[in-house]
């Protein structure tokens, strides 16, 4: 007797129900960040679409099906990092389904994903960071832009904050000439980061001008006081990550640095690498960066090793090629 054709509409509804329940649990129980949830959603919808084209669904997929999906992803030319991320999403979905009693097994748990090539982070030199800061102080059409830009770069380099943490800082965190800032990181986890003297000076100068500008705007148009240290007119109420990314590119050009080498995350890497080179303890750097696992922070030791090796090869007389 021929097998009945699958009800595609029902399969689609079931897939969406699984994904929705999984994402809600990730947000509620683990405090997953919005970007993380969006990535999970995209990856799982792709897997669901592939299963659907095979006449399958999450409930019936076997280990061999998950492996076939990964092979299909490789055939599409997807990078190892993307395939590893998709397998991780599938594995976590099935772990959730097992806990909920929707599956009696996790078909992805024993699958070994593609090894991710761990590229060393790009890092700026101290001299290049100083040139970026000089460009921030000198650039901008008005004093308020110069003070804001200088404050942004000083804070990012002094603390190693993620760009999302920086642009969304509440103005209340900057009141009272603080020696440390309270930062809300991934998953809503909070940590304290110390401020250098230049960062504190830049913060105080920006805050004074920001407050005067806001008072003038409120006197003219009314409205409640702004909640963010770096306010903007968009829906989020603060400078966006995209806007700051573009600002950094402009400052890089002004500083004579290739804009391809300068991103907010590169400044975060510079903060960590320069601290490590100065003798800071790896565990301290882990805390300042907000890394859950010290193994994530250990990559900066490899960056330092590479720089030291290059230094020896460039300057040691016995390491030079005979001319």
PyMOL commands that set and color helices and strands:
alter all, ss='L'
color gray80, all
select helices_A, chain A and resi 8-29+34-53+63-75+80-100+126-138+143-159+163-167+171-174+186-188+197-221+241-254+259-261+264-277+282-289+294-297+299-315+317-319
alter helices_A, ss='H'
color red, helices_A
select strands_A, chain A and resi 180-184+190-194
alter strands_A, ss='S'
color yellow, strands_A
deselect
rebuild
show_as cartoon
